[in-house]
Amino acid sequence: MRTSRGYDRPVLPLESTSTELDQRMFVSCPANAALIYLSDFVRARRSACDDGKLGYAQLALRPPVMLSVIEAEIVLQRDVVVEIAPAENAEDGETFGVTWAPAGGGPFPRFRGSLRVERDDARSCCLVLQGCCGPAAAGGSRDSEQALGHRITVSAARMFLRELRTELETFNRFEERTI
């Protein structure tokens, strides 16, 4: 079985108050099946809006961030609510809209971007999460706050992709056994 090969690309400044995020994670599941399973995953978690229509799928995360302080490590955790929009047909295949924000507000970078499935080979695919994360605090925040905010966002992105990878690989193993 293939292991995860998630990695970061360099952080590219979009403007002075936000940065670009590009995270990828390989999944042991064919791309066409992953799109079906991912659509089912989103559909199962969609909630009803006030007007009776279905809204975004929601997922709660608590990403850890390790901070090295003198001879100890501190783990900082933030509760994050992730919203996943239903897939839209895009030129590169199906794309899901993804946003997240801190549960209950607070100084946490918000994220807005997209999730797509790219074919790797006949038995695997790559989940690609790309978008923009905002500043850790309103106004001109300090560099240390920006850096911490970005680390929290990267941690949330990796956790989100790991959760999806687990779901997709579980669905795929179940389907393979029933065939």
C-alpha positions in Angstrom: 0.0 0.0 0.0 1.2 3.5 -0.8 2.1 6.0 1.9 1.2 9.6 2.0 3.5 12.0 0.2 2.0 15.3 1.3 4.3 18.3 0.9 4.4 22.1 0.9 5.3 24.4 -1.9 7.0 27.7 -1.0 4.7 30.3 0.4 4.1 33.0 -2.1 2.8 36.4 -1.0 -0.5 37.4 -2.7 -0.5 40.8 -0.9 0.8 42.1 2.4 -2.0 40.6 4.4 -2.4 37.1 3.0 -0.4 34.1 1.7 -1.0 31.3 -0.8 -1.4 27.7 0.4 -0.7 24.7 -1.8 -0.9 21.3 -0.1 -1.1 17.9 -1.7 -1.6 14.4 -0.4 -1.5 11.1 -2.3 -4.4 8.6 -1.8 -4.5 4.9 -2.6 -7.7 5.2 -4.6 -8.3 5.7 -8.4 -9.1 9.3 -9.3 -12.6 8.5 -10.8 -13.6 6.6 -7.7 -12.2 9.3 -5.4 -14.4 11.9 -7.1 -17.5 9.7 -6.5 -16.5 9.0 -2.8 -15.6 12.7 -2.2 -19.0 13.8 -3.6 -20.8 11.3 -1.4 -18.7 12.4 1.6 -19.7 16.1 1.0 -23.4 15.2 0.3 -23.7 13.2 3.5 -22.4 16.1 5.6 -24.4 18.9 4.0 -26.7 20.8 6.4 -30.1 22.4 5.7 -30.1 26.2 5.4 -32.9 28.5 6.7 -34.5 28.6 3.2 -34.7 24.8 3.1 -31.9 24.4 0.5 -28.9 22.3 1.3 -25.8 24.3 2.3 -22.2 23.5 2.7 -20.8 20.3 4.2 -19.1 21.0 7.6 -16.3 19.2 9.2 -14.7 20.1 12.6 -10.9 19.9 13.0 -8.5 20.5 15.9 -5.1 21.0 14.2 -2.0 20.9 16.5 0.9 23.2 16.1 4.2 22.3 17.8 6.1 25.3 19.2 9.6 24.9 20.5 10.2 27.0 23.5 13.6 26.9 25.3 13.9 23.1 26.1 10.3 22.2 25.8 7.6 21.8 23.1 4.2 23.3 23.5 1.2 22.0 21.5 -1.2 24.7 20.5 -4.6 23.6 19.2 -7.4 25.6 17.6 -10.9 24.3 16.7 -11.6 24.9 13.1 -14.9 24.6 11.1 -14.3 23.6 7.5 -17.0 24.2 4.9 -16.9 22.2 1.7 -19.1 23.3 -1.2 -20.5 20.8 -3.7 -18.4 20.0 -6.7 -18.5 22.3 -9.7 -17.5 21.3 -13.2 -14.2 23.1 -13.9 -11.9 23.0 -16.9 -9.5 20.7 -14.9 -12.3 18.3 -13.7 -14.4 18.6 -10.6 -13.5 21.2 -8.0 -14.8 21.6 -4.5 -14.9 25.0 -2.8 -13.3 24.9 0.7 -13.3 27.5 3.4 -12.5 27.4 7.1 -12.5 29.7 10.1 -11.9 29.4 13.8 -14.8 28.0 15.8 -16.0 30.9 17.9 -13.8 33.5 16.2 -10.5 34.7 17.4 -7.1 35.4 16.0 -6.8 32.6 13.4 -6.1 32.9 9.7 -9.1 32.2 7.6 -8.8 30.1 4.4 -10.7 30.2 1.1 -9.7 27.9 -1.7 -10.4 24.8 -3.7 -10.0 21.1 -3.5 -9.5 18.9 -6.6 -8.6 15.3 -7.4 -5.7 14.7 -9.8 -5.0 11.3 -11.3 -1.6 9.8 -10.2 -1.7 6.3 -11.7 -4.4 3.7 -12.3 -4.7 2.9 -8.5 -4.0 6.3 -6.9 -4.7 10.0 -7.0 -3.6 13.2 -5.4 -5.8 15.5 -3.4 -4.8 19.1 -4.1 -5.8 21.9 -1.7 -5.0 25.4 -2.9 -6.1 28.8 -1.8 -5.5 31.9 0.2 -5.2 32.3 3.9 -5.6 35.7 5.6 -3.8 37.4 8.4 -3.7 36.2 12.0 -5.3 39.4 13.2 -7.1 42.3 11.7 -4.9 45.2 10.7 -1.2 45.0 10.4 -0.2 42.0 12.5 3.4 41.3 13.6 5.6 38.9 11.6 5.5 36.4 14.5 1.7 36.4 14.5 1.7 36.0 10.7 4.1 33.1 10.9 2.1 31.4 13.7 -1.1 31.9 11.8 0.4 30.3 8.7 1.7 27.3 10.7 -1.8 26.8 12.1 -3.3 27.0 8.6 -0.8 24.5 7.2 -1.5 22.2 10.1 -5.2 22.4 9.5 -4.7 21.8 5.7 -2.7 18.6 6.4 -5.2 17.4 9.0 -8.1 18.0 6.5 -6.3 16.1 3.7 -5.5 13.2 6.1 -9.1 13.0 7.1 -10.2 12.9 3.5 -7.5 10.4 2.6 -8.7 8.1 5.3 -12.3 8.3 4.2 -11.5 7.8 0.5 -9.2 4.8 1.2 -11.7 3.2 3.5 -14.5 3.6 0.9 -12.2 2.2 -1.8 -11.2 -0.9 0.3 -14.8 -1.6 1.1 -15.7 -1.3 -2.6 -12.8 -3.6 -3.6 -14.0 -6.3 -1.2 -17.6 -6.2 -2.4 -16.7 -6.7 -6.0 
